[in-house]
């Protein structure tokens, strides 16, 4: 009888939001100054707060600090006036941060409801 592989004891909940945010940041570089850039700001700010929350859940609070700063930098309500090569570099660095956090933030898995009995 073949053995089934053991399920991992942790999950990476920030992985998908990190990939989506990194793609949005990289796609936003050619949109700098365009009307559609507001959408990039919304996507990045919201996903930064989501990844920050996953960092808190994983008890890795430093990610919360990093992504709170990202959310402030890309917030669409009170936009930070930024342009030029520095802002393009910030997009690339932000994408790298999201990908790194998505790979490193691990949250312990809970047992399914049926197994808790």
C-alpha positions as CSV (number, residue, x, y, z in Angstrom):
1,X,0.0,0.0,0.0
2,X,1.6,3.3,-1.1
3,X,2.0,6.0,1.6
4,X,0.5,9.4,1.0
5,X,2.8,12.3,1.5
6,X,2.4,14.2,4.7
7,X,0.7,17.6,4.5
8,X,2.9,20.5,5.4
9,X,2.3,21.9,8.8
10,X,2.5,25.5,7.6
11,X,1.0,27.5,4.7
12,X,2.1,30.5,2.7
13,X,-0.9,32.7,2.7
14,X,1.0,35.8,1.4
15,X,2.3,34.0,-1.7
16,X,-0.6,34.7,-4.1
17,X,-1.2,38.3,-2.9
18,X,2.6,38.9,-3.2
19,X,2.7,37.7,-6.8
20,X,-0.3,39.8,-7.8
21,X,1.1,42.9,-6.1
22,X,4.5,42.3,-7.8
23,X,2.9,42.0,-11.2
24,X,0.8,45.1,-10.5
25,X,4.0,47.1,-9.5
26,X,5.9,46.0,-12.6
27,X,2.9,46.7,-14.8
28,X,2.5,50.1,-13.2
29,X,5.9,51.4,-14.4
30,X,4.7,52.3,-17.9
31,X,1.5,53.7,-16.4
32,X,3.3,56.3,-14.3
33,X,1.5,59.6,-14.8
34,X,-1.5,58.0,-16.6
35,X,-5.1,57.9,-15.3
36,X,-4.9,54.1,-14.9
37,X,-2.1,54.5,-12.4
38,X,-4.7,55.2,-9.7
39,X,-5.8,51.5,-10.1
40,X,-2.2,50.4,-9.5
41,X,-2.1,52.5,-6.3
42,X,-5.3,50.9,-5.0
43,X,-4.2,47.3,-5.8
44,X,-0.7,47.7,-4.2
45,X,-2.0,49.5,-1.1
46,X,-4.7,46.9,-0.4
47,X,-2.4,44.0,-1.1
48,X,0.3,45.5,1.1
49,X,-2.1,45.6,4.0
50,X,-3.2,42.0,3.4
51,X,0.4,40.9,3.3
52,X,1.1,42.9,6.5
53,X,-1.8,41.1,8.2
54,X,-0.4,37.7,7.2
55,X,3.0,38.8,8.6
56,X,1.3,39.5,12.0
57,X,-0.5,36.2,11.9
58,X,2.8,34.5,11.3
59,X,4.3,36.4,14.2
60,X,6.8,38.1,11.9
61,X,5.9,41.6,12.9
62,X,8.7,43.2,10.8
63,X,6.8,42.4,7.7
64,X,3.8,44.4,9.1
65,X,6.1,47.5,9.4
66,X,7.6,47.1,5.9
67,X,4.2,46.6,4.2
68,X,2.5,49.4,6.2
69,X,5.2,51.7,4.8
70,X,4.5,50.3,1.3
71,X,0.7,50.9,1.8
72,X,1.4,54.5,2.8
73,X,3.8,55.1,-0.1
74,X,1.3,53.7,-2.7
75,X,-2.0,54.9,-1.0
76,X,-4.5,56.4,-3.4
77,X,-6.3,58.7,-1.0
78,X,-3.3,60.9,0.0
79,X,-0.9,60.1,-2.8
80,X,2.8,60.6,-2.2
81,X,4.1,62.8,-5.0
82,X,6.8,60.7,-6.6
83,X,8.1,60.5,-10.1
84,X,11.2,59.8,-12.1
85,X,13.8,57.1,-11.9
86,X,13.5,56.9,-8.1
87,X,9.9,55.9,-8.3
88,X,10.6,53.3,-11.0
89,X,13.3,51.8,-8.7
90,X,10.7,51.9,-5.9
91,X,8.4,49.8,-8.1
92,X,11.1,47.2,-8.7
93,X,12.2,47.1,-5.0
94,X,8.5,46.9,-3.9
95,X,7.9,43.9,-6.3
96,X,11.0,42.2,-4.8
97,X,9.7,42.8,-1.3
98,X,6.3,41.3,-2.1
99,X,7.9,38.2,-3.7
100,X,10.2,37.8,-0.8
101,X,7.5,38.1,1.8
102,X,5.2,35.7,-0.2
103,X,8.0,33.1,0.0
104,X,9.0,33.7,3.6
105,X,5.8,34.3,5.5
106,X,4.5,31.0,6.9
107,X,1.4,30.5,9.0
108,X,0.7,27.3,11.0
109,X,-2.1,25.3,9.6
110,X,-5.1,24.6,11.7
111,X,-6.6,21.1,11.9
112,X,-9.8,20.6,9.8
113,X,-13.0,20.9,11.8
114,X,-13.7,17.1,11.6
115,X,-10.2,16.3,13.0
116,X,-10.7,18.6,16.0
117,X,-13.2,16.3,17.7
